[in-house]
Amino acid sequence: MSVPTHDAPRAPFASFSFARMLTAAAVFAALSGSFVAPAPALAKTATPKAVLDASAVAVPDRYSADTAQQIFAAGGNAVDAAVAIAFTLAVTYPDAGNIGGGGFMTVFMDGKPYFLDYRERAPQQATRDMYLDDKGSLVPGMSLVGHRAVGVPGTVDGMWQAQQRFGKLKWKQVLAPAIRYATEGFQVEPWLQKRHDDAAKSFAGKTNFDVYFSNLKAGVTFRQPELAQTLTRIASDGGREFYEGRTADLIVRQMYGHGLVTRQDLIQYKAVWRQPVTAEWNGYRIVSAPPPSSGGIGLIQMLKMKADLKPAFDGLELNSVPYIHLIAQIEDRVFADRQQYMGDPDSYKVPVGKLIDDAYLAQRADEVKPDAVPGATPVNPGLGDAMPEKAQTTHFSVVDKWGNAVSNTYTLNGPFGAGVVVDGGGFVLNDEMDDFVTKPGEPNQSGVTGNEVNTVAPGRRPLSSMAPTILLKDDKVSLVIGTPGSSRIFTSIFQVITNLYDFNMAPADALAAMRFHHQLLPQKTIYWEPYQPITGELAEQLQASGYTLAGQQFNGDVQLIRVDGANPEPAADPRGVGVGRVFH
Ligand code: DON
């Protein structure tokens, strides 16, 4: 039996099993207050043998890289580091890092893949038409800003479950760096002030955002005393404190009279361990996010269709007009399937197997033609009626020297979520309700549409595109990758993976290469990004081929670690302020 070494949660939050009861030694450690020496290892990892030369992270800011350093130095593993990074980003990267949102974690631990779904859920009082007015029209912004946009947050239970199951350190230890940043403050950089200023405009007069964040200015040491208290409660009482303790009281009070999240919603919330979606591709095993994300399926569909179309792609220059034209047709098909078949697997039986089936994808790939006229033929979902059935997110990748890995993407959805701060709790709440189909046929903030499978219903999880992914080679970690970007998430990951493996680029080059995006709607539109805009001859040729070009603010912030033999090579997207760091 394993020997957990975490702090015991205090009643009434003691939802852990007997298998998690502390041994006498661990009780002693827990009782000795702020004991932060490296905890003894769990029995299941009792004699870990280092298989890599180092541990490594690719993270979206420098503070979370420092946190990872402390956790590895204390003997923590990839899950300990991931949980500590997630809590740190909730403080130092508050437009996306969060405790008031949700996400997904793909884990490779002791040779096996796992997936943790800590996605937000619709409150029990949510209804299908809650964002429509009397005339059946969408109320602009209602699913994006303010209390009614908020889904039941999942991050804290996700981190709690991941760390309880796989962590080596004490729970308190992994929260300590975040508590320190919240208490002592951190230096605000200009990029964060800019994100704050942009978001603050959309919240002005509608939420209490500025009461907490008006001080977020470049050069200032930003302290968050109420958030520090919240994190301290969670550290000492365990993750369920957020759902059943004083933090829950504060959330419910914040919602009262304005939003739908109740105490019952919080008590009922549990993160769910699911089978990751997996597929063989190019000698690698892809492990990625299953529903309620479309991300893993979309990524696998794209990679397999491109492989099926090898003869058509052979010799094409990366990001040339014929290359973009073929990828755009692949993307049409992926997004057509996404809108028709994908939603919360606890509400609908999503046909995952059929959607990533080799024969099905070969047949879909066969529809892609070099000489197709953009937009001329409607692209339908491929399985027939098989079923009724600018925004802000962040990703980090972690490997430890024992060969374990975590790929984690989590989100508030929009920058700073709904802009609603929990008074007394000091943290912002998500606006994940906008990932539902708020009105069938109407696009959400990332322009994707959908149908009944993703309408609002009590307890349902909104469809996501997040795709924290791990590639395995011979049952060992070969790549850990993910990104924010809403519907651009899996198309961005796809592009970086093909840059790495089809074009043999080094990680930094694979990240720096131009990226574009296309989805089913708006038809014939190729989105370019400010980092490397599509201009000049390429722009003219695409337009001459029938495409419309559109700029977008954002095409991801990919954080990856490639493992080459025993050597982890982290790389952070030059579009962001991320950091790759190796710890020997
Ligand atoms: O779950 C999703 O797909 C979206 N809520 C993610 C939002 C996002 O990536 C925004 N990032 N910039």
Residues whose N, C-alpha, C, O or C-beta is under 5 A from the ligand:
A	BS01	DON	K390 A391 Q392 T393 T411 N413 D435 L463 S464 S465 M466 P484 G485 S486
